Structure formats: C-alpha cells, structure tokens
C-alpha cells in the first residue's frame, strides 16, 4: 500500500463538499473506532478502491453495494474470476493513484485560448529564426532566435511549475481510464454500471492527450541524465510540454463528472471484491432486514468485528429502548459500540456482524460515547457533554434515530446527574427514536423502567479471582462488587472496611 489514511481520505474530502446527506459525524466516527473498522474491512486491491470504501463507510444510508448482492454472490462462488478481476485492479495499487481524487475538482490551471495560440506561435520562432539566419546571415535573426529561446525558456519553466502537482495524478488518471476499459469488457463488471462504456468512449480524446503528457513525465523520471537533458531541450525549444499540458487541461475541463463516474465504477468493482473476501474472514454474517410486525429493533448473536473471539449477544425491542447497568470492563460499552458498527456496516457494506439484524428503514445514527475536555476551546468535560447531548435532543425531534450513549453526565454530582439523565433519556425516545445507554447509576433503572427495557452485564468474583462472561442479561444489576474488587487488588484493609461502612451509611440516607 504505502499510502496514509490522509491520502485515502482525499476522495471523501472531495465527496463531502457535494454530498452531506446521511454523513456520519466525526464524533460518531471516532466513538465507534471506524478508522480501525475500515482497516479491518479493507480487502481492496487498489488505492481507488480503498478511497471508495473509506467514503462509503462515512454515510449512514444504503450504498450501491446492496444493489449488487448478486454480483457479491458470484464473486464469492467463483474465486478464480475474482482473482482475475483483482489482477486488473492492482494496476492502481500504487500510492500515487490516491492523487487522482485531486483531479475531480473544477479548480485546475487552465490557460486562456489566446495564451494557447501564443504558445503555438512561439514554438516556431527559434527554429524559424535559425532558418532565416542561415539564409540571410542577418544578425537581427540571431537576436530574434535568442530572444525566442529566452521567452520559451521562461514559459516552459513557468508551465512546469504549474504542473508539478500533476506529475503523479495525470499519469494515474490515464492508468485508471485504461484499466476501467479492460474491466468494462467483463460482463460481470459491466453490470455494475451499464453506462460506463459510453462514458469511457466520451473520454477517449482526453485519454489520447494524457498519453503524450505521460510520455513526457516518463522521460523525465525514467531515463538517464543525458536523455533527460536532450528531452528538456526539445521541450524548451519547441514548448512541447507546455502545449501538451495546456491541451490536456482544456480537455479536462467539464469532464470531471464523467471522470468521477469512472472512478466510482472502478472503486465499486474493487469494493465488491473486497466485501466478498471480508465476509469470508468473518465467523458469520447476515444481510440486513426490516423489522417484523411488533418489533422496533432486533439483533441476534451480534459481535464486534474488532474483538477476537467476541462473546455474542441478542436483544429484541418492542417499542422500548435499552438501559444497561453493570461495572466497568463488564462489556457495556463494547456491546453498545457493536450495535453502532453493525448499523453502519449494514448500510454501507450490506453486511451485519450478527445472525440476524433488523432495524427501521432510514434510521440515522448518533452517539456520545467517548468525550473529553476541550482545552483549545476552553470547555470543561461537563459543558462539552451538555452541548453534545443538546445536539442529540435537537436531532431527536426529527424522529427515527438510533442514539448510543455511555455514562451520561459523569462530569457532575450524583444527585443532579441522575435527575438530568432521567429527563434527557425520556426526551430522546420520543418520535420513534431508539436509545441504547449504559450507566453505573442503578437508580435510573427504577426511574425509567416504563420506557426502557433493563439489561445488565456483571462480573464474577470467586476465590479472589475477577472474571467476566460478557453476556447481556435481563433486568438491572443486583450485585455491587466494586469494593470487593478493591480488596482483590490489594487495597489496605482499613480502606476497604471504611468503604463498606460508608456504603451502609449511604443506604440509610
């Protein structure tokens, strides 16, 4: 590979400027460790495929992958065909191919038509002056030749400076067009986008012009110093490179939409191959479905794809949301994250990390799992949390959202934390929203039992050994083992006893 996540993100940065519908927020992306999920799901063969996959995962809406489940089935059953396709895809596996995304914007150095005509005239001035000098022996034509050479030298290097940013992207674009033509000859790939042959035909003139542009670059980079010097003299003397690049960018203007269609065709073919391989790496998976009558949400044997030998869990909702209690490390947050990751993978990859996964159509995802102080903005943890939850309350009015929350308002005192959390959690479930929330405050279980289904994770302490089964159990947590864990970890006995005494005093208040 060789490219960084910043390189891979270039296409998404271009895409989001024109299409923000269903975009996953940066907070939710980070909450769910989606960079790591992307790396885990990435079986692509090209930089273009990786950029397409990275972009697709950023949207909480059905992707084009779901439309091509029949192609996925073919790729999974015919691994020889898949390998043949991947050989073509790997022709764009160099990190330079990431720069193609920079050509999709409309902001490129395009010379005016009059400047282009001037270049065409100036390219003949030195050789014409040389010919006239030979015929007439007039010193004026010598000066004209020298002035022409100087002007061409300036224009040559001025144009070369403009083209520095395109030394990698333009040759890779040519490579993309060539390999896309090869893919389009395969019936399976053509079925991904039946219009692609017409689009590629419209870009033939651009491809031919890019070929000469690419030849100049190959000469500059691949040949020895003498050949480079000779080529540079020709380019300077006749302005060959300046004219060629100017014509190429004239042709590029207005073609960005068609180029992006080719980019997405190539990327989608790669991602379909990738998803078929990714599914084979999973312990099991299912296709997403819609809720049955009476259900509001269902998941059976869900697991987190980043956790090895992950313990699976099942939950079915009938109009209520979920409140989970339990101690630290027992599995609460991992379970909530697995719900969010599965939801995004269901939409983006048409792949669920569960035996079955059913949810309402059009459901949007928002989360508040991992929050910190914002030193740069001067915000305390509590203020940061308050503003984040306010955004979620505003979203809740739109309805049909899936909210994932972990330990609400832990930045403030117990009494007010419980009161605020109760009010917020009651507000969020209106308008057909579903909430999965974890908490240490078991008092919330009794306050919200009419609106939330209660579940818990718990730890086992036997013979001085702490263990977890990571199984989701119905009802609120009933045991308090936090002080017992302190004792196991070797806290001084007087500290442990005083903690037990304080618990007794608190329970009498």
C-alpha positions in Angstrom: 0.0 0.0 0.0 2.3 2.8 1.2 -0.4 5.4 1.5 -1.6 7.0 4.7 -5.2 7.5 6.0 -4.8 11.1 4.9 -4.2 10.0 1.4 -7.1 7.6 1.5 -9.4 10.4 2.8 -8.7 12.6 -0.2 -11.7 11.3 -2.2 -14.0 11.5 0.8 -12.9 15.2 1.4 -13.9 15.9 -2.2 -17.2 14.0 -2.0 -18.5 15.5 1.2 -18.4 19.0 -0.3 -21.2 18.0 -2.7 -23.0 15.3 -0.7 -23.5 15.5 3.1 -26.8 13.6 3.2 -26.6 10.9 5.8 -23.0 11.8 6.7 -21.7 10.2 9.9 -20.5 12.9 12.3 -16.8 13.0 13.3 -17.8 12.3 16.9 -19.7 9.1 16.0 -16.9 8.0 13.6 -14.4 8.3 16.5 -16.7 6.9 19.1 -17.1 3.7 17.0 -13.3 3.5 16.1 -14.3 3.5 12.5 -10.8 4.0 11.2 -9.9 0.6 12.7 -13.1 -0.9 11.3 -12.2 0.4 7.9 -8.7 -1.2 8.1 -10.3 -4.4 9.3 -12.8 -4.5 6.4 -10.3 -3.4 3.7 -9.5 -6.2 1.3 -9.3 -3.9 -1.7 -6.7 -4.2 -4.4 -6.2 -0.6 -5.4 -5.9 2.9 -3.9 -9.0 3.9 -5.7 -10.9 1.0 -4.1 -9.7 2.0 -0.7 -10.7 5.6 -1.2 -14.2 4.5 -2.3 -14.6 2.1 0.7 -13.5 4.8 3.1 -16.0 7.2 1.7 -18.9 4.7 1.7 -18.4 3.9 5.4 -18.8 7.6 6.2 -22.5 7.5 5.2 -25.4 6.2 7.2 -27.6 5.3 4.3 -27.9 2.3 1.9 -24.9 2.2 -0.5 -24.7 0.8 -4.1 -23.3 -2.4 -2.6 -26.7 -3.6 -1.5 -28.0 -3.3 -5.1 -25.3 -5.8 -6.3 -25.8 -8.7 -3.9 -26.0 -11.0 -6.9 -22.5 -9.9 -8.0 -21.2 -10.5 -4.5 -22.6 -14.0 -4.6 -20.8 -14.6 -8.0 -17.5 -13.2 -6.7 -17.8 -15.4 -3.6 -18.6 -18.6 -5.5 -16.1 -18.0 -8.4 -12.8 -17.1 -6.7 -10.9 -17.6 -10.0 -13.0 -14.8 -11.6 -12.5 -12.7 -8.6 -8.7 -13.2 -8.7 -8.6 -12.3 -12.4 -10.5 -9.0 -11.7 -8.2 -8.2 -8.8 -5.2 -8.5 -11.1 -6.6 -5.7 -13.2 -7.5 -3.7 -10.1 -3.9 -4.0 -8.7 -2.6 -1.9 -11.6 -3.7 1.1 -9.5 -2.3 -0.1 -6.2 0.5 2.4 -6.1 0.1 5.2 -3.6 0.3 7.8 -6.5 -3.2 6.7 -7.5 -4.6 8.4 -4.4 -3.8 11.7 -6.2 -6.5 11.0 -8.9 -9.1 12.4 -6.4 -7.4 15.8 -6.7 -8.4 16.0 -10.4 -12.1 15.6 -9.6 -12.5 19.2 -8.6 -13.1 22.0 -11.1 -10.1 24.1 -9.9 -7.3 23.4 -12.3 -4.7 25.7 -14.0 -6.4 26.3 -17.4 -4.7 28.7 -19.8 -6.8 31.0 -22.0 -7.3 30.2 -25.6 -5.3 33.3 -26.6 -2.4 32.2 -24.5 -2.5 28.7 -26.0 -2.4 30.3 -29.5 0.6 32.4 -28.4 2.4 29.2 -27.4 1.7 27.6 -30.8 3.3 30.6 -32.5 6.2 30.9 -30.1 7.2 27.3 -30.6 8.2 28.0 -34.2 10.1 31.3 -33.5 13.5 29.9 -32.6 13.6 27.4 -35.5 12.2 29.9 -38.0 14.8 32.5 -36.8 17.5 29.9 -37.2 16.4 29.2 -40.7 16.3 32.8 -41.7 19.7 33.4 -40.1 21.2 30.7 -42.2 19.6 32.1 -45.4 20.3 35.8 -44.8 23.2 35.8 -42.3 21.4 38.8 -40.7 22.4 39.4 -37.0 18.8 40.5 -36.3 17.5 37.0 -36.8 20.3 35.8 -34.3 18.9 38.2 -31.7 15.3 37.1 -32.6 16.3 33.5 -32.1 18.0 34.2 -28.7 15.0 36.3 -27.5 12.7 33.5 -28.7 14.7 30.9 -26.8 14.7 33.1 -23.7 10.9 33.6 -23.8 10.3 29.9 -24.4 12.6 29.0 -21.5 10.6 31.3 -19.2 7.3 29.9 -20.4 8.5 26.3 -20.3 9.5 26.5 -16.6 6.5 28.6 -15.7 4.3 25.9 -17.1 6.4 23.2 -15.5 6.0 24.8 -12.1 2.2 24.7 -12.5 2.3 21.1 -13.5 4.4 19.9 -10.5 1.2 19.0 -8.6 0.0 16.8 -11.5 3.2 14.8 -12.2 1.6 11.8 -10.4 -2.2 12.4 -10.7 -2.3 12.7 -14.5 -0.5 9.5 -15.3 -2.6 7.6 -12.8 -5.7 9.0 -14.3 -4.6 7.7 -17.7 -4.0 4.3 -15.9 -7.5 4.5 -14.4 -9.1 5.0 -17.8 -7.1 2.2 -19.4 -7.9 -0.3 -16.6 -11.5 0.7 -16.5 -11.8 -0.1 -20.2 -10.5 -3.6 -19.5 -12.9 -4.1 -16.6 -15.8 -2.9 -18.7 -15.2 -5.7 -21.2 -16.1 -8.2 -18.5 -19.9 -8.8 -18.3 -19.9 -9.0 -14.5 -18.1 -5.7 -14.1 -20.1 -4.0 -16.8 -23.3 -4.9 -14.9 -22.1 -2.6 -12.1 -22.6 0.4 -14.4 -24.1 -0.3 -17.8 -23.4 3.3 -18.9 -19.7 3.1 -18.3 -18.8 2.1 -21.9 -20.4 5.3 -23.2 -18.6 7.4 -20.6 -15.3 5.9 -21.4 -15.9 6.5 -25.1 -16.5 10.2 -24.4 -13.2 10.3 -22.6 -11.1 8.8 -25.5 -9.9 12.2 -26.7 -8.8 13.1 -23.2 -7.0 9.8 -22.8 -5.0 10.3 -26.0 -3.9 13.7 -24.9 -3.0 12.4 -21.5 -0.9 9.8 -23.1 1.5 12.4 -24.5 1.6 14.2 -21.2 2.5 10.9 -19.5 5.3 10.2 -22.0 7.0 13.5 -21.1 6.9 12.6 -17.4 8.3 9.1 -18.1 11.2 10.6 -20.0 11.9 13.0 -17.1 11.8 10.4 -14.5 12.9 7.1 -16.0 15.8 7.8 -18.4 19.3 8.7 -17.7 20.7 12.2 -17.3 21.7 12.6 -21.0 18.3 11.6 -22.3 16.7 13.9 -19.7 18.9 16.8 -20.9 18.0 16.1 -24.6 14.3 15.9 -23.8 14.4 19.1 -21.8 16.0 20.9 -24.7 13.3 19.8 -27.1 10.5 20.7 -24.6 12.1 24.1 -24.1 12.9 24.8 -27.7 9.5 23.8 -29.1 7.4 24.3 -26.0 6.2 20.7 -26.5 5.4 20.0 -22.8 3.7 23.4 -22.2 1.4 22.9 -25.3 0.7 19.3 -24.5 -0.3 20.0 -20.9 -2.4 23.1 -21.9 -4.4 21.0 -24.3 -4.8 18.2 -21.7 -6.3 20.6 -19.2 -8.5 22.2 -21.8 -9.9 18.7 -22.4 -10.1 18.0 -18.6 -12.4 21.0 -18.0 -16.0 19.9 -17.9 -15.1 16.2 -17.8 -14.8 15.9 -14.0 -18.3 14.4 -13.6 -17.6 11.7 -16.2 -14.1 11.1 -14.7 -15.7 10.6 -11.3 -18.2 8.2 -12.7 -15.2 6.1 -14.0 -13.6 6.5 -10.6 -16.7 5.2 -8.8 -17.1 2.4 -11.3 -13.6 1.2 -10.7 -13.8 1.7 -6.9 -17.2 -0.1 -6.6 -15.9 -3.1 -8.5 -12.9 -3.2 -6.1 -15.1 -2.8 -3.0 -17.4 -5.6 -4.2 -14.4 -7.9 -4.4 -13.3 -6.7 -1.0 -16.6 -7.3 0.7 -16.8 -10.8 -0.7 -13.4 -11.5 0.8 -14.2 -9.7 4.1 -17.3 -11.8 4.6 -15.2 -14.9 4.2 -13.0 -13.7 7.1 -15.9 -13.3 9.5 -17.1 -16.0 11.9 -20.5 -15.5 10.4 -22.6 -12.6 9.0 -26.1 -11.8 7.7 -27.8 -9.4 5.4 -29.7 -6.5 7.0 -33.5 -6.7 7.2 -36.5 -4.7 8.2 -38.4 -5.1 11.5 -41.2 -7.6 11.7 -44.6 -6.7 12.9 -44.5 -5.6 16.6 -40.7 -5.2 16.5 -38.9 -1.9 16.7 -35.3 -3.3 16.7 -33.8 -6.8 16.7 -30.3 -8.3 16.7 -29.4 -11.9 17.2 -25.9 -13.0 18.3 -24.2 -9.7 17.5 -20.4 -9.4 17.9 -17.8 -6.7 17.5 -15.6 -7.4 14.4 -12.5 -5.9 16.1 -12.7 -8.1 19.2 -11.2 -11.6 18.8 -13.5 -14.4 20.0 -16.1 -11.9 20.9 -19.0 -13.1 23.0 -22.2 -12.6 21.1 -25.5 -11.2 22.5 -29.1 -10.9 21.4 -31.8 -8.3 22.0 -35.2 -7.7 20.6 -37.2 -4.5 21.2 -40.9 -3.9 21.1 -41.3 -0.1 21.3 -38.9 0.5 24.2 -35.2 1.4 24.4 -32.4 -0.2 26.3 -30.8 0.8 29.6 -27.7 -1.3 30.6 -26.2 -1.3 34.0 -23.1 -3.0 35.3 -19.5 -2.5 36.3 -16.5 -1.3 34.3 -14.9 -3.8 32.0 -18.0 -6.0 32.0 -18.9 -5.3 28.3 -21.4 -2.5 28.4 -19.6 -0.1 26.1 -18.3 -2.7 23.7 -21.9 -4.0 23.3 -23.2 -0.5 22.5 -20.3 0.1 20.1 -21.1 -3.2 18.3 -24.7 -2.0 17.7 -23.4 1.1 16.1 -20.7 -0.6 14.0 -23.2 -3.2 12.8 -25.7 -0.5 11.8 -23.1 1.4 9.7 -21.8 -1.9 8.1 -25.4 -2.9 7.3 -25.9 0.4 5.4 -22.5 0.7 3.8 -21.5 -2.9 3.2 -24.9 -4.7 3.3 -23.2 -6.9 5.9 -24.1 -7.4 9.5 -22.0 -8.9 12.2 -24.8 -11.0 13.6 -27.0 -14.0 12.9 -29.8 -11.5 12.1 -30.1 -7.8 12.2 -33.4 -5.9 11.7 -34.0 -2.2 12.1 -36.4 0.5 10.8 -35.8 1.9 7.3 -34.0 5.2 7.2 -32.8 5.1 10.8 -29.9 7.6 11.4 -27.1 7.1 14.0 -25.7 9.5 16.6 -23.5 8.8 19.6 -21.9 10.2 22.7 -19.6 7.5 24.0 -16.1 9.0 24.3 -16.0 12.7 25.3 -13.1 14.7 26.7 -12.4 18.2 27.9 -11.7 20.7 25.1 -8.6 22.6 26.2 -8.3 24.5 22.9 -11.9 25.8 23.2 -11.8 26.2 27.0 -14.7 23.8 27.6 -14.9 21.6 30.7 -15.9 17.9 30.3 -19.4 18.7 31.6 -20.0 21.6 29.3 -18.8 19.6 26.3 -21.2 16.8 27.3 -24.1 19.2 27.8 -23.6 20.7 24.3 -23.3 17.3 22.7 -26.5 16.0 24.3 -28.3 19.2 23.3 -27.4 18.4 19.7 -28.9 14.9 20.1 -32.1 16.3 21.6 -32.4 18.6 18.6 -31.9 15.6 16.3 -34.5 13.5 18.2 -37.3 15.9 17.1 -36.7 14.6 13.5 -37.5 11.0 14.7 -36.2 7.6 13.7 -32.7 8.0 15.2 -30.6 5.4 16.9 -28.8 7.1 19.9 -25.8 5.4 21.6 -24.9 6.8 25.0 -22.3 5.8 27.6 -22.3 7.1 31.2 -24.3 10.3 30.8 -23.2 13.5 32.7 -20.5 11.8 34.7 -18.9 15.2 34.9 -21.3 16.4 37.6 -22.6 15.4 41.1 -24.6 12.3 41.6 -28.0 13.8 42.5 -28.1 16.2 39.5 -26.6 13.6 37.2 -29.4 11.2 37.8 -32.1 13.9 37.5 -30.7 15.3 34.3 -30.1 11.8 32.8 -33.6 10.7 33.5 -35.1 13.8 31.9 -32.8 13.5 28.8 -33.4 9.8 28.3 -37.1 10.3 28.5 -36.9 13.1 25.9 -34.7 11.2 23.5 -37.1 8.3 23.0 -39.9 10.3 21.6 -40.6 10.4 17.8 -39.8 6.7 17.2 -36.2 7.1 18.4 -34.3 4.2 19.9 -31.7 4.6 22.7 -29.0 2.3 23.9 -27.5 3.7 27.0 -25.1 2.3 29.7 -24.8 3.6 33.2 -23.4 2.9 36.7 -26.4 4.7 38.2 -28.8 1.8 39.0 -31.3 4.4 40.3 -32.0 5.2 36.7 -33.4 1.7 36.3 -36.3 2.3 38.6 -36.9 5.8 37.2 -37.0 4.6 33.5 -38.4 1.0 33.8 -41.7 2.0 32.0 -39.8 3.5 29.0 -36.7 1.3 28.8 -36.0 -2.4 28.8 -33.5 -3.1 31.5 -30.4 -5.2 31.0 -27.1 -5.6 32.7 -23.6 -7.1 32.4 -21.9 -8.3 35.5 -18.6 -9.7 36.8 -17.9 -12.8 38.8 -15.7 -12.8 41.9 -14.7 -16.3 43.1 -11.7 -17.3 45.2 -10.2 -13.9 44.9 -10.4 -14.0 41.1 -12.3 -11.5 39.0 -13.8 -12.7 35.7 -16.4 -11.6 33.1 -18.7 -13.6 30.9 -19.7 -10.6 28.8 -23.3 -11.9 28.4 -26.2 -9.4 28.3 -28.7 -10.4 31.0 -32.3 -9.1 31.5 -33.1 -6.8 34.4 -30.9 -4.3 36.4 -27.7 -5.3 38.0 -28.3 -6.6 41.5 -24.8 -7.0 42.9 -22.3 -4.4 44.0 -18.7 -5.8 43.7 -16.7 -2.6 43.3 -15.4 -2.6 46.8 -14.7 -6.4 46.6 -12.6 -5.7 43.5 -10.6 -3.1 45.6 -10.0 -5.8 48.1 -8.8 -8.3 45.5 -6.4 -5.7 44.1 -4.7 -5.4 47.5 -6.1 -2.2 48.9 -5.3 -1.7 52.6 -7.9 -3.4 54.8 -8.7 -0.2 56.7 -9.6 1.5 53.4 -11.8 -1.5 52.3 -13.6 -1.6 55.7 -14.2 2.2 55.7 -15.7 1.9 52.2 -18.1 -0.8 53.3 -19.1 1.3 56.3 -19.7 4.3 54.1 -22.0 2.2 51.8 -24.1 1.2 54.8 -24.4 4.8 55.9 -25.3 5.9 52.4 -28.0 3.3 52.0 -29.7 4.6 55.2 -30.0 8.1 53.9 
